[in-house]
Amino acid sequence: MFYFVRHGKTDYSEKDTKIYQGMGVNLAKLSEKGIAQIKEAAKDERLANAELILCSPYTRAVHSAAILSKELGVELAIETDLHEWLANKNYIYVEDDIAEQAYREYESNQGSYLAEEKDWEDAEAIKKRVFPVLEKYISHQKIIVVCHGMMIQAITGSEHPECGEIVVFDWETKKKIECLAE
């Protein structure tokens, strides 16, 4: 069983300064509210007795996972393919206004390309990069995955989670759905 936790609220006060320009924005840490959100999530009984915490390489996720690791006494591992949704699937940095437009397109199309392929990462591409990561850990009974809202939404089929929200994902249910689709 996987317990997805969306990272806490991020402090973007240094955005567009120093090394935080462009993709450097992914180095932003949690805000005080974000820290409190994750400490509160750590109290949730569903996370008790987890065997491992997996997390995205982005600072907001690593910061969240580090708090959970400390609070729960669980080891953490970073998996690079648990990164945030890509506004440009070719890993090319795009300006905020272009990324926001791509996000609006993703949302209005429920994560799928309708008429033509776009530059943004669709939900199927997210699944193709995340499922192999999760599959490496299916021998564990309980894994916490600290990552990003759009990824959680694409993988679990849930609504976009709030910061610090926990979404449960059963790998066996995923497998049953795949068998029915075949």
C-alpha positions as a printed NumPy array, in Angstrom:
array([[  0.   ,   0.   ,   0.   ],
       [  1.265,   3.45 ,  -0.906],
       [  0.426,   6.555,   1.072],
       [  0.974,   9.609,  -1.076],
       [  1.598,  12.826,   0.827],
       [  1.629,  16.111,  -1.008],
       [  4.502,  18.319,   0.147],
       [  3.716,  21.189,   2.519],
       [  3.114,  24.786,   1.484],
       [  6.25 ,  26.21 ,  -0.103],
       [  8.031,  29.481,   0.689],
       [  8.627,  31.146,  -2.669],
       [  9.73 ,  34.471,  -1.136],
       [ 13.152,  34.139,  -2.787],
       [ 11.644,  33.327,  -6.2  ],
       [ 13.397,  35.199,  -9.008],
       [ 16.355,  36.053,  -6.76 ],
       [ 19.807,  34.559,  -6.376],
       [ 19.883,  30.972,  -7.56 ],
       [ 16.083,  30.695,  -7.471],
       [ 15.55 ,  32.011, -10.981],
       [ 14.155,  29.678, -13.596],
       [ 14.26 ,  26.044, -12.553],
       [ 16.006,  27.122,  -9.354],
       [ 12.517,  27.744,  -7.997],
       [ 12.504,  24.014,  -7.261],
       [ 15.068,  24.697,  -4.528],
       [ 12.483,  26.576,  -2.444],
       [ 11.949,  25.225,   1.075],
       [  8.726,  24.87 ,   3.027],
       [  7.043,  27.835,   4.645],
       [  6.29 ,  27.77 ,   8.38 ],
       [  2.726,  26.784,   7.463],
       [  4.096,  23.985,   5.272],
       [  6.219,  22.65 ,   8.125],
       [  3.145,  22.634,  10.376],
       [  1.092,  20.851,   7.686],
       [  3.625,  18.037,   7.44 ],
       [  4.027,  17.723,  11.215],
       [  0.244,  17.384,  11.399],
       [  0.267,  14.75 ,   8.636],
       [  2.87 ,  12.788,  10.618],
       [  0.276,  12.333,  13.379],
       [ -2.105,  10.532,  10.999],
       [ -2.412,   6.882,  12.062],
       [ -2.371,   5.743,   8.425],
       [  1.337,   6.598,   8.263],
       [  2.265,   4.648,  11.41 ],
       [  4.585,   1.686,  10.886],
       [  5.586,   2.668,   7.352],
       [  8.648,   0.838,   6.105],
       [ 10.137,   3.555,   3.905],
       [  9.554,   7.089,   2.661],
       [ 10.147,   7.751,  -1.037],
       [ 10.346,  11.317,  -2.229],
       [ 10.746,  13.626,  -5.172],
       [ 14.152,  15.308,  -5.53 ],
       [ 12.63 ,  18.811,  -5.293],
       [ 13.474,  20.639,  -2.08 ],
       [  9.853,  21.136,  -0.975],
       [  9.321,  17.36 ,  -1.138],
       [ 12.672,  16.485,   0.451],
       [ 12.003,  18.99 ,   3.259],
       [  8.568,  17.402,   3.803],
       [  9.992,  13.862,   3.704],
       [ 12.761,  14.798,   6.159],
       [ 10.162,  16.026,   8.651],
       [  8.123,  12.83 ,   8.25 ],
       [ 11.289,  10.738,   8.555],
       [ 12.197,  12.417,  11.827],
       [  8.68 ,  12.323,  13.258],
       [  7.994,   8.713,  12.244],
       [ 11.509,   7.271,  12.573],
       [ 11.429,   5.991,   8.996],
       [ 14.289,   5.981,   6.492],
       [ 13.834,   7.993,   3.314],
       [ 15.029,   7.53 ,  -0.247],
       [ 14.962,  10.017,  -3.103],
       [ 13.657,   8.799,  -6.453],
       [ 14.286,  11.267,  -9.283],
       [ 11.319,  10.086, -11.359],
       [  8.961,  11.267,  -8.622],
       [  9.594,  14.854,  -9.749],
       [  6.876,  17.427, -10.406],
       [  4.707,  17.488, -13.545],
       [  6.534,  18.982, -16.517],
       [  5.165,  22.027, -18.299],
       [  7.608,  21.005, -21.037],
       [  8.053,  17.247, -21.362],
       [ 11.469,  17.762, -22.987],
       [ 12.827,  19.124, -19.692],
       [ 13.179,  22.616, -21.142],
       [ 12.527,  25.417, -18.686],
       [  9.552,  27.565, -19.629],
       [  8.56 ,  30.956, -18.229],
       [  5.826,  31.101, -15.591],
       [  3.116,  32.386, -17.943],
       [  3.754,  29.525, -20.404],
       [  3.787,  26.98 , -17.584],
       [  0.52 ,  28.376, -16.219],
       [ -1.083,  28.114, -19.663],
       [  0.139,  24.504, -19.957],
       [ -1.339,  23.758, -16.518],
       [ -4.703,  25.244, -17.55 ],
       [ -4.659,  23.086, -20.699],
       [ -3.79 ,  19.99 , -18.649],
       [ -6.636,  20.651, -16.225],
       [ -9.232,  21.533, -18.861],
       [ -8.336,  18.352, -20.807],
       [ -8.268,  16.138, -17.677],
       [ -4.587,  15.402, -18.255],
       [ -4.965,  14.155, -21.827],
       [ -4.113,  15.531, -25.221],
       [ -7.362,  15.892, -27.104],
       [ -6.753,  17.013, -30.669],
       [ -3.   ,  17.401, -30.908],
       [  0.027,  16.535, -28.837],
       [  1.27 ,  19.374, -26.646],
       [  4.619,  20.14 , -25.028],
       [  3.335,  19.464, -21.509],
       [  3.5  ,  16.093, -19.811],
       [  0.154,  14.314, -19.942],
       [ -1.216,  11.983, -17.252],
       [ -0.164,   8.859, -19.18 ],
       [  3.438,  10.084, -19.327],
       [  3.366,  10.721, -15.575],
       [  2.168,   7.148, -15.02 ],
       [  4.861,   5.754, -17.324],
       [  7.61 ,   7.362, -15.259],
       [  6.104,   6.828, -11.784],
       [  4.713,   3.274, -11.952],
       [  8.169,   1.695, -12.521],
       [  9.421,   3.494,  -9.405],
       [  6.518,   2.215,  -7.311],
       [  6.876,  -1.281,  -8.731],
       [ 10.41 ,  -1.506,  -7.303],
       [  8.885,  -1.276,  -3.814],
       [  5.79 ,  -3.489,  -4.051],
       [  7.375,  -6.079,  -1.767],
       [  6.912,  -3.59 ,   1.101],
       [  3.626,  -3.498,   2.99 ],
       [  3.472,   0.25 ,   3.588],
       [  5.348,   2.995,   1.729],
       [  4.959,   6.754,   2.104],
       [  5.517,   8.695,  -1.125],
       [  6.136,  12.422,  -0.696],
       [  5.642,  14.24 ,  -3.952],
       [  3.471,  16.677,  -5.895],
       [ -0.236,  17.22 ,  -6.381],
       [ -0.473,  16.635, -10.114],
       [  1.432,  13.38 ,  -9.812],
       [ -0.818,  12.171,  -7.009],
       [ -3.85 ,  13.145,  -9.063],
       [ -2.588,  11.301, -12.177],
       [ -1.562,   8.146, -10.301],
       [ -4.486,   7.762,  -7.909],
       [ -7.326,   9.358,  -9.874],
       [ -8.076,  11.572,  -6.881],
       [ -8.846,  15.26 ,  -6.896],
       [ -5.828,  17.578,  -6.651],
       [ -4.713,  17.144,  -3.004],
       [ -4.089,  19.998,  -0.606],
       [ -0.613,  20.562,   0.826],
       [  0.047,  17.913,   3.485],
       [ -2.929,  15.809,   2.378],
       [ -2.619,  12.011,   2.374],
       [ -4.038,   9.942,  -0.497],
       [ -4.032,   6.143,  -0.235],
       [ -3.144,   4.087,  -3.313],
       [ -3.554,   0.31 ,  -3.454],
       [ -1.207,  -1.301,  -6.004],
       [ -3.365,  -4.436,  -6.157],
       [ -6.424,  -2.392,  -7.17 ],
       [ -4.338,  -0.816,  -9.943],
       [ -3.403,  -4.287, -11.213],
       [ -7.059,  -5.452, -11.174],
       [ -8.126,  -2.395, -13.201],
       [ -5.357,  -3.088, -15.749],
       [ -6.537,  -6.703, -16.134],
       [-10.137,  -5.574, -16.721],
       [ -8.956,  -3.087, -19.376],
       [ -7.138,  -5.806, -21.343]])
